[in-house]
Amino acid sequence: MSLTFHWFLPTNGDSRHVVGGGHGTPATASGRDRPPTVAYLSQIARAAEDLGFTGALTPTGAWCEDAWLTTAMVSQNSERLKFLVAFRPGFVSPTLAAQMASTFQRQTGGRLLLNVVTGGESHEQRAYGDFLDKDARYRRTGEFLHIVRDLWDGKSVDLHGEHLRVEDARLSRVPDPVPEVYFGGSSPAAGEVAARYADVYLTWGEPPAQVAGKIAWIRRLAAEYGRTLRFGIRLHVITRDSSAQAWAEADRLLDGFDPETVQAVQAGLARSESEGQQRMLALHGGSRESLEIHPNLWAGIGLVRGGAGTALVGSHDEVAERIEEYHALGIEEFVLSGYPHLEEAYWFGEGVLPRLAARGLWTHPDGHAAAPSAQVPFAS
């Protein structure tokens, strides 16, 4: 089976430096930002589409533009690329969300994927009027997905749950195809929701041994419901023609992290309720030392950014080898990003994807193949 690769739409802005944000931290970057205009995001989307990425993740939160509206606009400037839209189920009714997804599918030719994000920070949730605690939010997410999935199946739904209530809910037109649900989380409550309702379980880029443990955990939970899931991983990437060039780029990014910003971001993330975020923090402990936590796996991004905090760093062959290592554990989908997102998409798409194709691990969605590039036409 061919591996699936998704890219990222930086709706919090882009830069030649790391743009922070997420889990209660502001979107910041040292250096000149590229504003997240529809024109620029469409440029990234078209590049990702041409290079062979299947979809593009768009984040959710107070630190970025709204994912639903942004992807609806960008979709009109692309043809094949799917949109992995992150959204929080507590902010919109399940019937309306099911209807929005159905409309999106019809208007884009079936190019919607859904990344359901329960929300790990109570203080940010309260800003949107959501006052449930973390475990209650996960229980509400389960009810939400139960309703949405039944509606997508064409059923009439009556549910009087702990947090959600609908009566005689139905869709006049069901989505075709039904959007796949991507879901992540490291807590017991998250695992239960993933096992029952997700199509793809997503993990952040932890070392392979930890990822293997998560996969085994979710497989066991899903089996209790008679279900099987696919597995994906969220990583940044810095790939170059040589390992030395890639690590020089990582060092350049690290040099752009001023100590005050690192200290402030780490203090904010330390208060996070997200178990996944705490696992990310534990990989580096807020220190600039020993950031290569596994061969070619660099934890430096997490010093200034919430959420996904690790990057694959190395030559094109080394990055391809690490991808193959994760694939051997059961990872089939890779959600990647890099700074800046336009240039880094080309480095990966022209440097790594052809190597994976040569190994029989990847096929371009359009059916054509490309030879490994000797030199990607962008300077660091």
Secondary structure in CASP SS format (residue, H / E / C, confidence):
PFRMAT SS
TARGET T0000
AUTHOR 0000-0000-0000
METHOD secondary structure of the structure
MODEL  1
M C 1.00
S C 1.00
L C 1.00
T E 1.00
F E 1.00
H E 1.00
W E 1.00
F E 1.00
L C 1.00
P C 1.00
T C 1.00
N C 1.00
G C 1.00
D E 1.00
S C 1.00
R C 1.00
H C 1.00
V C 1.00
V C 1.00
G C 1.00
G C 1.00
G E 1.00
H C 1.00
G C 1.00
T E 1.00
P C 1.00
A C 1.00
T C 1.00
A C 1.00
S C 1.00
G C 1.00
R C 1.00
D C 1.00
R E 1.00
P C 1.00
P C 1.00
T C 1.00
V H 1.00
A H 1.00
Y H 1.00
L H 1.00
S H 1.00
Q H 1.00
I H 1.00
A H 1.00
R H 1.00
A H 1.00
A H 1.00
E H 1.00
D H 1.00
L H 1.00
G C 1.00
F C 1.00
T C 1.00
G E 1.00
A E 1.00
L E 1.00
T E 1.00
P C 1.00
T C 1.00
G C 1.00
A C 1.00
W C 1.00
C C 1.00
E C 1.00
D C 1.00
A H 1.00
W H 1.00
L H 1.00
T H 1.00
T H 1.00
A H 1.00
M H 1.00
V H 1.00
S H 1.00
Q C 1.00
N C 1.00
S C 1.00
E C 1.00
R C 1.00
L C 1.00
K E 1.00
F E 1.00
L E 1.00
V E 1.00
A E 1.00
F E 1.00
R C 1.00
P H 1.00
G H 1.00
F H 1.00
V C 1.00
S C 1.00
P H 1.00
T H 1.00
L H 1.00
A H 1.00
A H 1.00
Q H 1.00
M H 1.00
A H 1.00
S H 1.00
T H 1.00
F H 1.00
Q H 1.00
R H 1.00
Q H 1.00
T H 1.00
G C 1.00
G C 1.00
R C 1.00
L E 1.00
L E 1.00
L E 1.00
N E 1.00
V E 1.00
V C 1.00
T C 1.00
G C 1.00
G C 1.00
E C 1.00
S H 1.00
H H 1.00
E H 1.00
Q H 1.00
R H 1.00
A H 1.00
Y C 1.00
G C 1.00
D C 1.00
F C 1.00
L C 1.00
D C 1.00
K H 1.00
D H 1.00
A H 1.00
R H 1.00
Y H 1.00
R H 1.00
R H 1.00
T H 1.00
G H 1.00
E H 1.00
F H 1.00
L H 1.00
H H 1.00
I H 1.00
V H 1.00
R H 1.00
D H 1.00
L H 1.00
W H 1.00
D C 1.00
G C 1.00
K C 1.00
S C 1.00
V E 1.00
D E 1.00
L E 1.00
H E 1.00
G C 1.00
E C 1.00
H C 1.00
L C 1.00
R E 1.00
V E 1.00
E E 1.00
D E 1.00
A E 1.00
R C 1.00
L C 1.00
S C 1.00
R C 1.00
V C 1.00
P C 1.00
D C 1.00
P C 1.00
V C 1.00
P C 1.00
E C 1.00
V E 1.00
Y E 1.00
F E 1.00
G E 1.00
G C 1.00
S C 1.00
S C 1.00
P H 1.00
A H 1.00
A H 1.00
G H 1.00
E H 1.00
V H 1.00
A H 1.00
A H 1.00
R H 1.00
Y H 1.00
A C 1.00
D C 1.00
V E 1.00
Y E 1.00
L E 1.00
T E 1.00
W E 1.00
G C 1.00
E C 1.00
P C 1.00
P H 1.00
A H 1.00
Q H 1.00
V H 1.00
A H 1.00
G H 1.00
K H 1.00
I H 1.00
A H 1.00
W H 1.00
I H 1.00
R H 1.00
R H 1.00
L H 1.00
A H 1.00
A H 1.00
E H 1.00
Y C 1.00
G C 1.00
R C 1.00
T C 1.00
L C 1.00
R E 1.00
F E 1.00
G E 1.00
I E 1.00
R E 1.00
L E 1.00
H E 1.00
V E 1.00
I E 1.00
T E 1.00
R E 1.00
D C 1.00
S C 1.00
S H 1.00
A H 1.00
Q H 1.00
A H 1.00
W H 1.00
A H 1.00
E H 1.00
A H 1.00
D H 1.00
R H 1.00
L H 1.00
L H 1.00
D H 1.00
G C 1.00
F C 1.00
D C 1.00
P H 1.00
E H 1.00
T H 1.00
V H 1.00
Q H 1.00
A H 1.00
V H 1.00
Q H 1.00
A H 1.00
G H 1.00
L H 1.00
A H 1.00
R C 1.00
S C 1.00
E C 1.00
S C 1.00
E H 1.00
G H 1.00
Q H 1.00
Q H 1.00
R H 1.00
M H 1.00
L H 1.00
A H 1.00
L C 1.00
H C 1.00
G C 1.00
G C 1.00
S C 1.00
R C 1.00
E C 1.00
S C 1.00
L C 1.00
E E 1.00
I E 1.00
H E 1.00
P C 1.00
N C 1.00
L E 1.00
W E 1.00
A C 1.00
G H 1.00
I H 1.00
G H 1.00
L H 1.00
V C 1.00
R C 1.00
G C 1.00
G C 1.00
A C 1.00
G C 1.00
T C 1.00
A E 1.00
L E 1.00
V E 1.00
G E 1.00
S E 1.00
H H 1.00
D H 1.00
E H 1.00
V H 1.00
A H 1.00
E H 1.00
R H 1.00
I H 1.00
E H 1.00
E H 1.00
Y H 1.00
H H 1.00
A H 1.00
L H 1.00
G C 1.00
I C 1.00
E C 1.00
E E 1.00
F E 1.00
V E 1.00
L E 1.00
S E 1.00
G C 1.00
Y C 1.00
P C 1.00
H H 1.00
L H 1.00
E H 1.00
E H 1.00
A H 1.00
Y H 1.00
W H 1.00
F H 1.00
G H 1.00
E H 1.00
G H 1.00
V C 1.00
L H 1.00
P H 1.00
R H 1.00
L H 1.00
A H 1.00
A H 1.00
R C 1.00
G C 1.00
L C 1.00
W C 1.00
T C 1.00
H C 1.00
P C 1.00
D C 1.00
G C 1.00
H C 1.00
A C 1.00
A C 1.00
A C 1.00
P C 1.00
S C 1.00
A C 1.00
Q C 1.00
V C 1.00
P C 1.00
F C 1.00
A C 1.00
S C 1.00
END
